[in-house]
Amino acid sequence: MTTYTPMMQQYLSIKSDYEDAFLFYRLGDFYEMFFEDAIKASQILEITLTGRDAGTKERIPMCGVPFHSAKGYIETLVSKGHKVAICEQTESPKQAKGVVRREVVQLITPGTIMEGKTIDGKSNHFIACAEELSNNSFALAYLDVSTGEAATTVVEGGTKGLLQQLLTFSIRELVVTEQLQLLLAEQASSLGIVLSLEQEEMAEEPSAKYISKLPGELKGVAKSLLRYVERTQMRNLSHIQPFTYTETKQLLRIDTNSKRNLELLESIRGGDQKGTLLWLLDETVTAMGGRKLKQWLHQPLATRSAIENRLSIVTDLLDEFFVRNELKELLKNVYDLERLAGRVAFGNVGGRDLAQLRESLRQVPSIKQQLMNAGKPTLARLGEKLDECGDIEAFLSKAITDNPPIAIKEGDVIREGYNDKLDELRFASRNGKDWIAQLEQKERELTGIKNLKIGYNRIFGYYIEITKSNIANADLSRYERKQTLANAERYITEELKEKEAIILNAEEQSLALEYDLFVQLRDQLKVFIPRVQALAAEISELDVYISFAVVSEKYRFVKPSFHESRALKIVGGRHPVVEKMLNKQMYVPNDCVLPNEKNMMLITGPNMSGKSTYMRQVALIVVLAQMGCYVPADEAVLPITDQIFTRIGAADDLVAGQSTFMVEMLESQNAITNATEKSLLLFDEIGRGTSTYDGMALAQSMMEYIHDKIGANTLFSTHYHELTALEQQLARLQNVHVSATEKDGKVVFLHKVRQGAADKSYGVHVASLAEMPEEIINRARVLLEQFEAKDLGASSVAASVINEAATDDELQLSLFEEEAIIPPADSDKKLSEIEVEVLERLEKMNIMGTAPIQAINVLYELQQALLSKK
């Protein structure tokens, strides 16, 4: 049996409770790791792996990081999906009998880390907990430990819907039961979500204040999440706010795929913020405002009164230009009140943090005055809600110095006059240092040594230093040698010894007392946390309203209006992001009118003409309007939309092993299954990923179903020109096209949406624009003329397939010689045996289930058979 040293036994005992975490075990000025932790951490952190004697024959693996720089290493491990347990000494080595007692004081996880480079000031950092309900749904609770914001929701759509919601909120850690962990393990791992177990709930009494507003089915999941945070953080959770619950019918729901397709918060190509609606809208100046803007983008409103209230505030801020600018300048001096409150609660707030809190509170009276004096009722109501927190500001002004250092233990954090005892100790320390300076000058005069100095270090204390070249000039009988250096000697006198004891004792006592006073002050501030959080909520909303007003003015947006019917009318609508990206180039605006009796639109036109952009701009205008912002149009009269579903773009889901077409069908199924007549549906080029007839059949069937069963406002773009005939069959369908024209053999895109169907696809022209080799382009034009000139009867299956493929802008080979192989129907020539066989094969062929390339292969075989008998 292996016998380890007592210290290593202590380490192993603590580690057994944190098997899924790196244990940072405090030894002096280092956090050390041992065994497997050391091997893995040395690789991830790129630090040296060493060894240590632990009572065994062989040294055990070991690595460590300095205590003072541990935050960066912890952040690196957590950002890679690991947990870190911080194990500290919890008793003084002087008082310890045997091994110093150590305990884990905090478990830092991907969902609970509160600061560092990976924490974006303008983004929430949520941790979530999920519990399975009936009917293929989940209860979901999530909170931001750094800000205290907490919310719940019910997620439909099974595990797929749950995972989509986690991605929507960028959740890195999900708290689950063992059963749910088994169900989600593989998918969560592929998405970079850490699953953590929690089998208990926070006790009923302490949890009551957090969950009182929740429906019964959501209380359990909230209590489980609170218990996990309580257990891992081992801190005061007074800054956690009561969980909120908003009924889904009050919000405009946009599923994860649609958010991605519309590029609301993340661009499809680069995955960054540039080119997104958030990038366009974010004129906020506070971190809190930036987070609030993202929350509103995630969840626009679906209640008319709430939307119109937001729009009224934006209108008044647009009218009050000078007030708006003054407010924006004041907000620039407001720090992140929510995260400052969180650090107060966690006990890791510093002097500089409190100075930032004080500076922020000093802006509030002026902000309130600007709102109250603007002469606008909506702005006055915002001003009335603001708690100036004058007592908190006065308390901090009295207690904290103007420019405190980052580290609390460096001193000079507590202001003079706050505590009499601290002032006395500082006076003694300061006067002692003045005395040292006077003594130095006195000794220089007595010895005549101009470079004589009195110095200090922690090991030897105060000393008089004389260079060896000047020792002959000094009266050494007055000095006691303390230390010899290469070029100097250091001495001390009885008088200096006495003063040293007074000075050092006063300074040490002063720093210790100052630290104790700061801890007391920090605890006193905890009672003010709810007020600071309420103020932060109001300030963040004001910041977003100002951002909306700035954007609306800068980009010539107009105020939308709403009505109770289904009709949608946008005049001169623009895609705001594309317009900004074009910079000084002219963006071509377009109308979109969907009256009640014609609320389905079939859009045709060449590729690259702007069909997808047109569809997206309609959705973005709806999103902006229901967020409470003005919109990029000359006029917008809109219904209240409950959901937006989009099927735009082509992408494989390699993680799930799904092809482009499968992704297309799954997204379409989600939309059609969940849409209502109040929804907005955008379908772009449905059916392109399968055979021509399959795709056309699916597209037509979907349009008929939406028309007859759902009745939602729908934009449907297609490259199947045959579908335009549906306008005669579906009463609420209207054809429109994105126009283009030819000039000198070149296509010119007009980007203008007009009534009626497109006359041609311009596929060869688009290939030319893509700089396809001229030889291919010329050959394609010849083939296209031949195909268009032929009479495509039912008996000419080959020509039909080729013509269909040609409209898909795909270059096809010529399958037939100029001489006809099969004689015309009225010929006297009898068919040969092989010709009859070929016709029979054609007759039996399942055309609707045959992809173009398969049809070409079959036709080639038949052609070769005919030629071989010729």
Rosetta blueprint (number, residue, H / E / L):
1 M L
2 T L
3 T L
4 Y L
5 T L
6 P H
7 M H
8 M H
9 Q H
10 Q H
11 Y H
12 L H
13 S H
14 I H
15 K H
16 S L
17 D L
18 Y L
19 E L
20 D L
21 A E
22 F E
23 L E
24 F E
25 Y E
26 R E
27 L E
28 G L
29 D L
30 F E
31 Y E
32 E E
33 M E
34 F E
35 F H
36 E H
37 D H
38 A H
39 I H
40 K H
41 A H
42 S H
43 Q H
44 I H
45 L H
46 E L
47 I L
48 T L
49 L L
50 T E
51 G E
52 R E
53 D L
54 A L
55 G L
56 T L
57 K L
58 E L
59 R L
60 I E
61 P E
62 M E
63 C E
64 G E
65 V E
66 P E
67 F H
68 H H
69 S H
70 A H
71 K H
72 G H
73 Y H
74 I H
75 E H
76 T H
77 L H
78 V H
79 S H
80 K L
81 G L
82 H L
83 K E
84 V E
85 A E
86 I E
87 C E
88 E E
89 Q E
90 T L
91 E L
92 S L
93 P L
94 K L
95 Q L
96 A L
97 K L
98 G L
99 V L
100 V L
101 R L
102 R E
103 E E
104 V E
105 V E
106 Q E
107 L E
108 I E
109 T L
110 P L
111 G L
112 T L
113 I L
114 M L
115 E L
116 G L
117 K L
118 T L
119 I L
120 D L
121 G L
122 K L
123 S L
124 N L
125 H L
126 F E
127 I E
128 A E
129 C E
130 A E
131 E E
132 E E
133 L L
134 S L
135 N L
136 N L
137 S L
138 F E
139 A E
140 L E
141 A E
142 Y E
143 L E
144 D E
145 V L
146 S L
147 T L
148 G L
149 E L
150 A E
151 A E
152 T E
153 T E
154 V E
155 V E
156 E L
157 G L
158 G H
159 T H
160 K H
161 G H
162 L H
163 L H
164 Q H
165 Q H
166 L H
167 L H
168 T H
169 F L
170 S L
171 I L
172 R L
173 E E
174 L E
175 V E
176 V E
177 T L
178 E H
179 Q H
180 L H
181 Q H
182 L H
183 L H
184 L H
185 A H
186 E H
187 Q H
188 A H
189 S H
190 S H
191 L L
192 G L
193 I L
194 V E
195 L E
196 S E
197 L E
198 E L
199 Q L
200 E L
201 E L
202 M L
203 A L
204 E H
205 E H
206 P H
207 S H
208 A H
209 K H
210 Y H
211 I H
212 S L
213 K L
214 L L
215 P L
216 G H
217 E H
218 L H
219 K H
220 G H
221 V H
222 A H
223 K H
224 S H
225 L H
226 L H
227 R H
228 Y H
229 V H
230 E H
231 R H
232 T H
233 Q H
234 M L
235 R L
236 N L
237 L L
238 S L
239 H L
240 I L
241 Q L
242 P L
243 F L
244 T E
245 Y E
246 T L
247 E L
248 T H
249 K H
250 Q H
251 L E
252 L L
253 R E
254 I E
255 D L
256 T H
257 N H
258 S H
259 K H
260 R H
261 N H
262 L H
263 E L
264 L L
265 L L
266 E L
267 S L
268 I L
269 R L
270 G L
271 G L
272 D L
273 Q L
274 K L
275 G L
276 T L
277 L H
278 L H
279 W H
280 L H
281 L H
282 D L
283 E L
284 T L
285 V L
286 T L
287 A H
288 M H
289 G H
290 G H
291 R H
292 K H
293 L H
294 K H
295 Q H
296 W H
297 L H
298 H H
299 Q L
300 P L
301 L E
302 A L
303 T L
304 R H
305 S H
306 A H
307 I H
308 E H
309 N H
310 R H
311 L H
312 S H
313 I H
314 V H
315 T H
316 D H
317 L H
318 L H
319 D H
320 E L
321 F H
322 F H
323 V H
324 R H
325 N H
326 E H
327 L H
328 K H
329 E H
330 L H
331 L H
332 K L
333 N L
334 V L
335 Y L
336 D L
337 L H
338 E H
339 R H
340 L H
341 A H
342 G H
343 R H
344 V H
345 A H
346 F H
347 G L
348 N L
349 V L
350 G L
351 G H
352 R H
353 D H
354 L H
355 A H
356 Q H
357 L H
358 R H
359 E H
360 S H
361 L H
362 R H
363 Q H
364 V H
365 P H
366 S H
367 I H
368 K H
369 Q H
370 Q H
371 L H
372 M H
373 N L
374 A L
375 G L
376 K L
377 P H
378 T H
379 L H
380 A H
381 R H
382 L H
383 G H
384 E H
385 K H
386 L L
387 D L
388 E L
389 C L
390 G H
391 D H
392 I H
393 E H
394 A H
395 F H
396 L H
397 S H
398 K H
399 A H
400 I E
401 T L
402 D L
403 N L
404 P L
405 P L
406 I L
407 A L
408 I H
409 K H
410 E H
411 G L
412 D L
413 V L
414 I E
415 R L
416 E L
417 G L
418 Y L
419 N L
420 D H
421 K H
422 L H
423 D H
424 E H
425 L H
426 R H
427 F H
428 A H
429 S H
430 R H
431 N H
432 G H
433 K H
434 D H
435 W H
436 I H
437 A H
438 Q H
439 L H
440 E H
441 Q H
442 K H
443 E H
444 R H
445 E H
446 L H
447 T H
448 G L
449 I L
450 K L
451 N L
452 L L
453 K E
454 I E
455 G E
456 Y E
457 N E
458 R L
459 I L
460 F L
461 G E
462 Y E
463 Y E
464 I E
465 E E
466 I E
467 T E
468 K H
469 S H
470 N H
471 I H
472 A H
473 N H
474 A L
475 D L
476 L H
477 S H
478 R H
479 Y L
480 E E
481 R E
482 K E
483 Q E
484 T E
485 L L
486 A L
487 N L
488 A E
489 E E
490 R E
491 Y E
492 I E
493 T L
494 E H
495 E H
496 L H
497 K H
498 E H
499 K H
500 E H
501 A H
502 I H
503 I H
504 L H
505 N H
506 A H
507 E H
508 E H
509 Q H
510 S H
511 L H
512 A H
513 L H
514 E H
515 Y H
516 D H
517 L H
518 F H
519 V H
520 Q H
521 L H
522 R H
523 D H
524 Q H
525 L H
526 K H
527 V H
528 F H
529 I H
530 P H
531 R H
532 V H
533 Q H
534 A H
535 L H
536 A H
537 A H
538 E H
539 I H
540 S H
541 E H
542 L H
543 D H
544 V H
545 Y H
546 I H
547 S H
548 F H
549 A H
550 V H
551 V H
552 S H
553 E H
554 K H
555 Y L
556 R L
557 F L
558 V E
559 K L
560 P L
561 S E
562 F E
563 H E
564 E L
565 S L
566 R L
567 A L
568 L E
569 K E
570 I E
571 V E
572 G E
573 G E
574 R L
575 H L
576 P H
577 V H
578 V H
579 E H
580 K H
581 M H
582 L H
583 N L
584 K L
585 Q L
586 M L
587 Y L
588 V L
589 P L
590 N E
591 D E
592 C E
593 V E
594 L E
595 P L
596 N H
597 E H
598 K H
599 N L
600 M E
601 M E
602 L E
603 I E
604 T E
605 G L
606 P L
607 N L
608 M L
609 S L
610 G L
611 K H
612 S H
613 T H
614 Y H
615 M H
616 R H
617 Q H
618 V H
619 A H
620 L H
621 I H
622 V H
623 V H
624 L H
625 A H
626 Q H
627 M H
628 G L
629 C L
630 Y L
631 V E
632 P L
633 A L
634 D L
635 E E
636 A E
637 V E
638 L E
639 P E
640 I L
641 T L
642 D L
643 Q E
644 I E
645 F E
646 T E
647 R E
648 I L
649 G L
650 A L
651 A L
652 D L
653 D E
654 L L
655 V L
656 A L
657 G L
658 Q E
659 S L
660 T H
661 F H
662 M H
663 V H
664 E H
665 M H
666 L H
667 E H
668 S H
669 Q H
670 N H
671 A H
672 I H
673 T H
674 N H
675 A L
676 T L
677 E L
678 K L
679 S L
680 L E
681 L E
682 L E
683 F E
684 D E
685 E L
686 I L
687 G L
688 R L
689 G L
690 T L
691 S L
692 T H
693 Y H
694 D H
695 G H
696 M H
697 A H
698 L H
699 A H
700 Q H
701 S H
702 M H
703 M H
704 E H
705 Y H
706 I H
707 H H
708 D H
709 K H
710 I H
711 G L
712 A L
713 N E
714 T E
715 L E
716 F E
717 S E
718 T L
719 H L
720 Y L
721 H H
722 E H
723 L H
724 T H
725 A H
726 L H
727 E H
728 Q H
729 Q L
730 L L
731 A L
732 R L
733 L E
734 Q E
735 N E
736 V E
737 H E
738 V E
739 S E
740 A E
741 T E
742 E E
743 K E
744 D L
745 G L
746 K E
747 V E
748 V E
749 F E
750 L E
751 H E
752 K E
753 V E
754 R E
755 Q E
756 G L
757 A L
758 A L
759 D L
760 K L
761 S L
762 Y L
763 G H
764 V H
765 H H
766 V H
767 A H
768 S H
769 L H
770 A L
771 E L
772 M L
773 P L
774 E H
775 E H
776 I H
777 I H
778 N H
779 R H
780 A H
781 R H
782 V H
783 L H
784 L H
785 E H
786 Q H
787 F H
788 E H
789 A H
790 K L
791 D L
792 L L
793 G L
794 A L
795 S L
796 S L
797 V H
798 A H
799 A H
800 S H
801 V H
802 I H
803 N H
804 E H
805 A H
806 A H
807 T H
808 D L
809 D L
810 E L
811 L L
812 Q L
813 L L
814 S L
815 L L
816 F L
817 E L
818 E L
819 E L
820 A L
821 I L
822 I L
823 P L
824 P L
825 A L
826 D L
827 S L
828 D L
829 K L
830 K L
831 L L
832 S L
833 E H
834 I H
835 E H
836 V H
837 E H
838 V H
839 L H
840 E H
841 R H
842 L H
843 E H
844 K H
845 M L
846 N L
847 I H
848 M H
849 G H
850 T L
851 A L
852 P H
853 I H
854 Q H
855 A H
856 I H
857 N H
858 V H
859 L H
860 Y H
861 E H
862 L H
863 Q H
864 Q H
865 A H
866 L H
867 L H
868 S H
869 K L
870 K L
